[in-house]
């Protein structure tokens, strides 16, 4: 499976949080990974030539809220999945994922660096 996005904070952030949650990654680790994007978002958008052109006198910090990855956003997503019977993995099963797929994702995502994937 390939999940790709330019910046990684919206659709890709939610898909990543869903899959990580489904295989048992702690919510605080998922949140920390998601908000890590926040520090670099303006530079990511600039690299993609998608950053807003700021008028004179407007600093990057002035528009940070428009490009942020707030903790509350991903926590809300995780809460929504957790409310489903059997959490995120149950949500995925109810939308067509198989136990075999969940097991493969678990092996891929949680394999130790020395373990071949």
Steps between C-alpha positions, in 0.01 A plus 500: 500500500624845418357808664633819351430865552697816451504618859371208707269680737148448373396184314834329542517596865158349564572182300832457678337553840229247411745231394735559791210490745365182341826316563529612861732800495443710813283808440760734652760374250258555210422853622870579543574382146213706358588825676867463401384609155399836647856621549582461133174568320585842356835369371330192352250719317777732385697202366191391308461852368161507673576729790294816506676811381491719804452872454764733643473519877328162539722241664478124476388493864199716408355227277619197696148413619388456139766235439520337840455142610335552837503226760123533540438414135671161505377423852145548370570258215640241740200543732263441209675176406529387863122537541447231237463143619856358510643849435676590178550137398125441539429809292730370227342153511154654466626675187645191335842442656577137581669357807784390272551857379498630855757239598725596205473869593583410858811312388610780266438790735624343821792293374824583677766664282710184508206283395454464123158621395 
